[in-house]
Amino acid sequence: MAVVTADCSKFVCEAPYSKKDFAGREEISRQKIAVIKKFLADNGGN
C-alpha cells in the first residue's frame, strides 16, 4: 500500500498491507510510522 499526500502529488513511503500475521510486522509498521511522521514534520504537517 502506498502512502501519499492527500492530493496524491507526493509519495511518502510504502506500507505493507496484509491481513496475515507475519514475523516483524509490528516493527515494520513502527518504522513506516516514523517515516510518515518525519515527512509531516519536514513538510509543515501537509
Rosetta silent file (secondary structure, phi, psi, omega in degrees, C-alpha in Angstrom):
SEQUENCE: MAVVTADCSKFVCEAPYSKKDFAGREEISRQKIAVIKKFLADNGGN
SCORE:     score description
SCORE:     0.000 S_00000001
   1 L     0.000  131.202  178.571    0.000    0.000    0.000 S_00000001
   2 E   -88.533  140.037  173.337    1.394    3.384   -0.966 S_00000001
   3 E  -106.108  120.567 -177.883    1.237    6.286    1.447 S_00000001
   4 E  -130.832  169.714  175.863    0.849    9.561   -0.421 S_00000001
   5 L   -69.561  166.134 -176.600   -0.191   13.130    0.329 S_00000001
   6 L   -57.882  -34.100  179.474   -3.900   13.975    0.272 S_00000001
   7 L   -92.550    6.175  178.277   -3.648   15.341   -3.267 S_00000001
   8 L    62.985   20.503 -178.802   -1.504   12.353   -4.365 S_00000001
   9 L   -85.095  -19.512 -178.874    1.260   14.682   -5.526 S_00000001
  10 L  -132.997  135.436  174.604    3.963   13.194   -3.280 S_00000001
  11 E   -85.671  131.223  179.929    4.887    9.632   -2.421 S_00000001
  12 E   -98.737  -57.455  178.062    5.745    9.217    1.278 S_00000001
  13 E  -168.871  173.809  175.008    6.503    5.522    1.665 S_00000001
  14 E  -106.813  132.777  179.447    5.179    2.053    1.032 S_00000001
  15 L  -117.183  134.902  178.983    3.472    0.278    3.907 S_00000001
  16 L   -65.913  137.923  178.377    2.828   -3.442    3.973 S_00000001
  17 L  -128.759  113.690 -179.454   -0.851   -4.304    3.854 S_00000001
  18 L  -159.514  140.629  175.789   -1.863   -7.809    4.747 S_00000001
  19 L   -82.339  -11.273  179.939   -4.444   -9.439    6.962 S_00000001
  20 L   -81.024  145.049  173.643   -1.965  -12.228    7.606 S_00000001
  21 L   -83.466  138.174  175.683    0.295  -12.128   10.630 S_00000001
  22 L  -144.784  156.138 -178.190    3.983  -12.342    9.844 S_00000001
  23 L   -61.271  133.285  176.625    7.175  -12.010   11.801 S_00000001
  24 L    86.383    0.815 -176.962    8.333   -8.433   12.146 S_00000001
  25 H   -57.525  -45.730 -178.647    5.024   -6.863   11.132 S_00000001
  26 H   -63.542  -42.721  179.537    4.858   -4.608   14.189 S_00000001
  27 H   -63.147  -43.185  178.630    8.456   -3.432   13.747 S_00000001
  28 H   -62.155  -42.727  179.193    7.877   -2.659   10.067 S_00000001
  29 H   -61.991  -42.373  178.687    4.727   -0.712   10.953 S_00000001
  30 H   -63.098  -39.616  179.003    6.613    1.314   13.572 S_00000001
  31 H   -64.712  -41.653 -179.471    9.345    2.130   11.046 S_00000001
  32 H   -68.288  -37.944  176.608    6.801    3.283    8.479 S_00000001
  33 H   -62.056  -39.497  177.735    5.001    5.451   11.043 S_00000001
  34 H   -63.157  -40.368  178.282    8.349    7.098   11.823 S_00000001
  35 H   -63.508  -43.806  179.994    8.872    7.816    8.108 S_00000001
  36 H   -64.034  -44.550  179.290    5.387    9.342    7.853 S_00000001
  37 H   -62.323  -40.416  178.066    5.918   11.485   10.965 S_00000001
  38 H   -64.431  -43.341  178.475    9.256   12.730    9.604 S_00000001
  39 H   -58.892  -45.861  179.872    7.651   13.568    6.273 S_00000001
  40 H   -62.241  -43.039  179.078    4.920   15.537    8.042 S_00000001
  41 H   -63.175  -41.489 -179.259    7.449   17.391   10.195 S_00000001
  42 H   -70.291  -22.686 -175.297    9.600   18.228    7.159 S_00000001
  43 L  -114.394   23.704  175.502    6.578   19.464    5.204 S_00000001
  44 L    64.676   27.020  177.857    4.829   21.520    7.850 S_00000001
  45 L    83.277    4.347 -179.196    2.179   18.894    8.521 S_00000001
  46 L  -103.130    0.000    0.000    0.899   18.846    4.936 S_00000001
